[in-house]
Amino acid sequence: MEVFVHRDPRGYLTKELEDIDELEELLRGMESLPPLGDDEQVRVEIAGQWGKIKALLAGPAFADIWFNLDQAEETGE
């Protein structure tokens, strides 16, 4: 499975990085954009086998967003 995190105009393939701290440092270092805070938008592209993607989307991290879209929009998640 591959995860690519975009903060336009650039993005990073996570398997090429050491950890989440390195990814955050790279995203924060984009001088042409506002500072990276927890409320800033990023885009994540996940590519992999459907069985793994399906399990990921059905898991607790995505359950409220995926299956309860109206509730997620109301809470801003």
Residue pairs with C-beta under 8 A, 6 or more apart in sequence:
1 46
1 47
1 48
1 49
1 52
1 53
1 56
2 13
2 14
2 15
2 46
2 47
2 48
3 13
3 14
3 15
3 44
3 45
3 46
4 11
4 12
4 13
4 14
4 44
4 45
4 46
4 47
5 11
5 12
5 14
5 23
5 27
5 42
5 43
5 44
5 45
6 42
6 43
6 44
6 45
7 27
7 30
7 33
7 36
7 40
7 42
7 43
8 43
9 32
10 30
11 43
11 45
12 23
12 26
12 27
14 23
17 23
17 26
24 36
27 36
27 42
28 35
28 36
30 36
34 40
46 53
46 56
56 62
57 66
58 66
64 71
64 72
64 77
65 72
65 77
